[in-house]
Amino acid sequence: MKIKPLVLQANADRRLRGGHLWIYSNEVDTKRTPLKEFEPGEQVLVENARGKVMGLAYVNPNTLICGRIISRGSDYMLDRSLIAHRLKVAASLRDAQFDQPCYRLVFGDSDALPGLVIDRFYDIFVVQIATAGMERVQGEVIDALNRVFKPAAIVLRNDSKMRSVEGLETYVEVVQGLVPELVPLSENGVSLLAPVLTGQKTGWFYDHRENRARMQSMVKGKRVLDLFSYVGGWGAQALAAGAEEVSCLDASAGALEVAAENARINDGERRFRALQGDAFDLCKGMVAEKERFDVVIVDPPAFIQKRKDIKNGERAYARINNYAMRLLAKDGILISASCSMHLQRERLVDMLRSNSRELDRYAQIFAQGYQGADHPIHPAIPETEYLKAYFMRVLPAS
């Protein structure tokens, strides 16, 4: 099969030579290779202005990121064989890091499978496809999964916002097997449950695994508040680690029901409290009631989705961390996290600093957290490094 060329403008190959995988529409020489001549998801041979082959990519002529490199040579198309190979390579990293097959198996660009995310829950695999190029080989992705892992079940959670940008429909589908309402997983030695069909994203957030492991050493015999708890990823592990009481606060009543079940299976039902409602409003009320906790966890959804959201998003992060500090008991610990790629680490530190000074507290950051090994960072793509967490002791000013 003859593959069409996609020719770049002069000097537009610099990022690709540096290891990046993305091609922007304004980098294409549209006089030589008009974008309108390509179909969404079509695979192309990328050439620089001098005719040198930069690799194979798939394209979407209708998006700002119009191309994503899938291979640096010209011999390997994105097909079942290549996908299966890269699934094996991805699994080898995870299996070397974790003692249970519960992890993010594929993290898009970082695993050389742009537009693809796969989370593994033992023998149940949850697949998210975000781009037209990966959608076009969806069947090959399923075939490759079956070839490499022989899953009991595969779920397509193709309902992300990114799909609309790519011109794709959103849907959730069980491709094969039977999927229970709550799917079991293990994280840091704790048994847990995830609503993979109805929950957020793939149903679980594996990225904070290492930060939650660190948290476990700090909560024995403590009162813990888990803000934006979702299904209790932090809270249930705090209970398993011996917390005296854990309050999980979330806007979703359904998520809190799963959090309660995660508490129950970890013998924490009597030590668990669900708080349903807006985090800002409920925190304001608890501050007024002078309620105090030994450990407060702030792990909100991304308040900054796009660059235009930075100002309002930073205001939200500052406000919720201010409430969290007010709710801490003497010598309390604040675990403050952000999954917003556009929030720089130093800005979160500055918010923590300014809030502690405003409240006349003495703050000590004693540990920093990052995304886990199953969310590897592509060194040429800053967007793949998004998660940050700070562990801070907050003391009365002396």
C-alpha angles and dihedrals in degrees: 000000000000113000122211121239124240108204122205127214120255112293091003090116095070097098092045091052087052091057103266118140103205130094119196121213093241089058094063121096094232093182091064097032112019111207092221089069092067127081120228107269096015117146116235142181109246116217130179122230091273093054097256113147111243095181143273122304141170118235142209111191091196100061136072091238093053099171139034122193113236100172135015093216133053099241104071118071120190099264139131093283096052092043091050090050092051092046089056092049091049092048092051090062094048096044090053090054105039133048095211128052093243113113147093100291097187126027102186116241093012090064094042091253103106115199094020130107123175125182120194125213102181102286096350115090124197114201128197120189115191106172138059091236094057092040088058090060096039091122091053090050091054092045091050092050090052092046095051104032109014092220123208088219140004125201126194109212094185096157103104123131090239091071093066089055088054092049094251130138120242123234145140119228138171101223097188141352131018120298120198122221089252118033119206123237139163127227126174090347093305123121112229143167131229131195096225095171099048108016131095117294105330092347097264140052110223094171095088094052095115093043091051090050089055090047092056092069091057105051110060109130091359135124107241131195116199109196118200085010098171103185095346104270090154098027098051091049090050089054091048088052092056106266112171092223135355125199113197114199122193140145092232118081089194092055090050091052088058090045089055090052090050088052091049096052088052094053091252102113094114092046094050127096125184120211112188121195145055110337095218094050095044093047091050089053093048091049089053090050090050092237113168136198133192093219127024121189118201110191106150129174115266105294088185111056096159137014091261088062096058098099097047092038094054089050090055093048091049093048097049092046089051090055090046092055091048089054095053121106120227110300089009125165124236119199105195120185140174132191093188108119090200093058107089119219093239091054092055090049090050091052091051090048095048093046092051091051093046089054092043092242131143110233129200121187103204102169141020127210135207139182115290130259091265088065098056119187119240102222093217096046113065090187090072090065103070112129124089134168134180127201108206135176113215116205135179111266112261 
